[in-house]
Amino acid sequence: MTNNESESASSSRASGSASTSANKVEITEKVRVLCLHGYRQDADSFKSKLGSFRKFVGKYAEFVFISAPHVAAPLDPSTEPVEQQRSWWANKDDGTFKGTNRSGPALGFQESLRYVEDVWKTQGPFQGLLGFSQGACFVGLICGLAKKKLTSIRPEFAVLSSGFISGSLVHMSAYEERITIPTLHIYGLTDEIIPKEMSESLAAHFRNVEVLEHSGGHYFPATAQQKQTYINFFQDRLQEYLEHLELQQSSNASFIDSAEEDDGTATDANDAEVAAVTAAAGSGMDDSD
């Protein structure tokens, strides 16, 4: 099983990126989003569950799915772990995870963070993060760490579905500062695994917030009712990204023009200096004769 999968693999490096060629920035047409699945999911299962959602916004974004580095502890201790059931970290001493658990450890979190940092660097550029359940909790933590410059990941926006604040003590400092990047928070009004109050508490740690409630439970909704909200959000993110690239291109062009002008001024000055030295030398030769 591969941990790294993306749509449109042949264009995954180019989509949503700025590449420099002959001192010019190429503006491409999609933002790239790194997706983090929920507890006991993996890249394949999460990608499958987001099929309709990806169709809604595929015109504006490319989604890359990765699997957590840890295999989740089995539900029945007498059975073997299932390879496809992955975990970003465990917050209980028995090696399992539960979103409502408080004051527990964060076993394996640093390994997962380093892994996501590596993917962000080696498979990027990425502009956004998307997470569901434990993955959304992870996205919230990454945003908090990025705000404090404690991770190399720098998301420009995030989508958090059924997210919540981590109850692990070592994570508390990640929520000390409110986060300013645009975020879309999605949660179900009848979610019994992560009650909506937990998702609302996470959303309160962000400033630029859009909330999408649905009447269902613990899943990522993608019906006609949510379609326009998703489209609008990703249209806005793509527009912001393209404006940023356009500004970057303009700045690069100004820098190049300035450098060329400086070179021209320097050349004129050098020519004048050479002429003056030559004239002086000629005058000296006449005097000696």
C-alpha positions in Angstrom: 0.0 0.0 0.0 1.3 3.4 -0.9 1.0 6.3 1.6 1.1 9.0 -1.0 -1.6 9.3 -3.6 -2.7 12.3 -5.6 -5.2 13.1 -8.3 -3.8 13.9 -11.7 -0.4 12.6 -10.8 1.2 13.8 -14.0 0.4 17.4 -13.1 0.7 17.2 -9.3 4.0 19.1 -9.2 2.7 21.9 -11.4 -0.9 22.5 -10.1 -1.2 25.5 -7.8 2.5 26.2 -7.8 4.7 29.0 -8.8 7.8 27.9 -10.8 10.5 30.2 -12.1 11.6 29.9 -15.7 13.6 32.6 -17.4 12.9 34.9 -14.4 9.1 34.6 -14.9 6.5 33.1 -12.5 4.1 30.6 -14.1 0.6 31.0 -12.8 -1.3 27.8 -12.7 -5.0 27.1 -12.2 -5.4 25.1 -9.0 -4.6 25.2 -5.3 -3.1 22.0 -3.9 -4.5 20.6 -0.7 -2.9 18.0 1.6 -5.6 15.8 3.2 -5.4 14.1 6.6 -7.8 11.2 7.3 -9.6 10.3 10.5 -8.8 7.7 13.1 -8.9 4.1 11.7 -9.0 5.4 8.1 -6.2 5.6 5.5 -5.5 7.5 2.3 -7.6 5.2 0.1 -10.7 5.1 2.3 -10.6 8.8 2.9 -10.2 9.6 -0.8 -13.1 7.3 -1.6 -15.4 9.0 1.0 -14.6 12.4 -0.5 -15.5 11.4 -4.1 -18.5 13.7 -4.5 -16.8 16.6 -2.7 -13.8 16.3 -5.0 -16.1 16.5 -8.0 -17.7 19.6 -6.7 -14.4 21.6 -6.3 -12.1 19.7 -8.6 -12.0 22.7 -11.0 -10.3 24.8 -8.3 -8.3 22.4 -6.2 -6.2 19.2 -6.4 -6.2 17.0 -3.3 -3.3 14.8 -2.2 -4.1 12.0 0.3 -1.6 10.4 2.7 -1.9 7.7 5.3 -0.8 8.2 8.9 2.5 6.4 9.8 1.0 4.4 12.7 -1.3 1.4 12.6 -4.1 1.8 15.1 -4.3 -0.6 18.0 -7.0 -3.3 17.4 -10.4 -2.8 18.9 -10.1 -6.3 20.4 -6.8 -6.7 22.1 -6.9 -10.4 21.3 -6.8 -9.7 17.5 -4.1 -8.5 15.1 -4.0 -4.8 14.0 -5.5 -4.1 10.6 -3.0 -2.4 8.3 -5.6 -0.1 6.7 -6.6 1.3 10.1 -4.2 4.1 10.7 -3.7 6.6 13.5 -1.9 10.0 13.7 -1.2 9.5 17.4 -2.7 7.8 20.5 -4.0 9.7 23.5 -4.7 6.7 25.8 -2.1 4.6 27.6 -3.4 1.4 25.9 -2.3 2.9 22.5 -5.8 3.8 21.3 -7.3 7.2 20.5 -10.6 8.9 21.5 -11.4 12.4 20.6 -13.2 13.1 23.9 -10.3 11.9 26.0 -8.7 14.6 28.2 -5.3 15.0 29.9 -3.8 12.0 28.1 -0.5 11.5 26.2 0.2 12.1 22.5 2.0 8.9 21.6 3.5 9.0 18.2 2.5 12.6 17.5 6.0 13.9 16.8 6.7 11.1 14.2 3.4 12.0 12.4 4.3 15.7 12.5 7.7 15.0 11.0 6.2 12.8 8.3 3.6 15.5 7.3 6.4 18.1 7.3 8.4 15.9 4.9 5.4 15.4 2.6 4.7 19.1 2.6 8.3 19.8 1.6 9.0 16.9 -0.9 5.6 16.7 -2.6 4.7 20.3 -2.5 4.1 23.0 -3.0 0.8 22.9 -1.1 -1.4 25.9 -0.2 -4.0 24.3 2.1 -4.8 21.5 4.6 -7.9 19.5 4.9 -8.7 17.1 7.7 -11.5 14.9 9.1 -12.0 14.0 12.7 -8.6 13.2 14.2 -7.1 14.5 10.9 -9.0 17.8 11.5 -7.7 17.9 15.0 -4.2 17.5 13.5 -4.8 20.3 11.0 -5.8 22.6 13.9 -2.6 21.7 15.7 -0.5 22.3 12.7 -2.1 25.7 12.1 -1.4 26.6 15.8 2.2 25.4 15.5 2.6 27.3 12.2 1.3 30.5 13.9 4.1 30.1 16.5 6.6 29.1 13.8 7.1 25.7 15.5 6.7 23.8 12.2 8.0 24.2 8.7 4.4 23.8 7.4 2.8 27.1 6.4 -0.8 26.6 5.3 -2.6 29.5 3.7 -6.1 28.0 4.4 -7.7 25.0 6.0 -10.8 22.9 5.9 -11.7 21.1 9.2 -14.5 18.6 9.3 -15.7 17.2 12.6 -12.7 18.8 14.2 -11.9 19.3 17.9 -9.3 20.6 20.3 -6.8 18.0 21.3 -7.1 17.0 25.0 -3.4 15.9 25.2 -1.5 18.1 27.7 1.5 18.6 25.4 -0.8 20.2 22.8 -2.3 22.9 24.9 0.3 25.5 23.9 -0.7 25.2 20.2 -4.0 26.9 21.1 -2.5 30.0 22.8 -2.8 32.3 19.8 -5.8 32.7 17.5 -5.2 31.7 13.9 -5.9 34.2 11.1 -5.8 32.1 7.9 -9.2 31.5 6.2 -10.9 28.3 7.5 -14.0 26.3 6.7 -15.4 24.3 9.7 -17.8 21.5 9.0 -19.8 19.6 11.6 -22.9 17.5 12.1 -25.6 18.6 14.5 -26.3 15.0 15.5 -22.6 13.8 15.6 -22.3 11.6 18.7 -18.6 10.8 18.3 -17.5 14.5 18.1 -20.4 16.6 19.4 -20.9 19.9 17.6 -19.8 21.8 20.8 -16.3 20.3 20.4 -16.1 21.5 16.8 -17.4 24.9 17.8 -14.7 25.2 20.4 -12.1 24.5 17.8 -13.6 27.1 15.4 -13.4 29.7 18.2 -9.6 29.6 18.0 -9.7 30.9 14.4 -10.5 34.5 13.3 -11.3 34.1 9.6 -14.0 31.5 10.0 -16.8 30.1 7.8 -19.0 27.4 9.4 -21.0 24.8 7.6 -23.5 22.8 9.7 -25.3 19.8 8.5 -28.1 17.7 10.0 -26.2 14.4 10.0 -23.6 12.8 12.2 -19.9 11.9 12.0 -19.1 12.2 8.3 -17.9 14.6 5.7 -21.1 15.8 3.9 -21.1 16.3 0.2 -24.7 16.8 -1.1 -26.3 19.5 -3.3 -27.0 21.4 -0.1 -23.3 21.9 0.7 -22.1 22.1 -2.9 -22.2 25.9 -3.4 -20.5 26.6 0.0 -17.6 24.4 -1.0 -17.4 26.0 -4.5 -17.4 29.5 -3.1 -14.7 28.7 -0.5 -12.3 27.2 -3.0 -13.0 29.8 -5.6 -12.0 32.4 -3.1 -8.9 30.5 -2.1 -7.9 30.1 -5.7 -8.5 33.8 -6.4 -6.3 34.8 -3.4 -3.6 32.5 -4.6 -3.6 33.8 -8.1 -3.5 37.4 -6.9 -0.6 36.5 -4.7 1.3 35.0 -7.7 0.5 38.0 -9.9 1.9 40.3 -7.2 4.9 38.1 -6.9 5.4 38.1 -10.7 5.1 41.9 -10.7 7.6 42.3 -7.9 10.0 40.0 -9.8 9.6 42.0 -13.0 10.3 45.2 -11.1 13.4 43.7 -9.5 14.7 42.6 -12.9 14.0 46.0 -14.5 15.8 47.7 -11.6 18.8 45.4 -11.9 19.0 46.1 -15.6 18.9 49.9 -15.0 21.6 49.5 -12.4 23.7 47.6 -14.8 23.2 50.2 -17.5 24.2 53.0 -15.1 27.2 51.1 -14.0 28.2 50.5 -17.6 27.9 54.2 -18.4 30.0 55.1 -15.4 32.6 52.6 -16.2 32.8 53.9 -19.8 33.2 57.4 -18.6 35.9 56.4 -16.2 37.8 54.5 -18.9 37.5 57.5 -21.2 38.9 59.8 -18.5 41.8 57.5 -17.7 42.6 57.2 -21.4 42.5 61.0 -21.9 44.8 61.5 -18.9 47.2 58.9 -20.2 47.2 60.6 -23.6 47.9 64.0 -22.0 50.8 62.6 -20.0 52.4 61.1 -23.1 52.3 64.5 -24.9 53.9 66.2 -21.9 56.8 63.7 -21.8 57.5 64.2 -25.5 
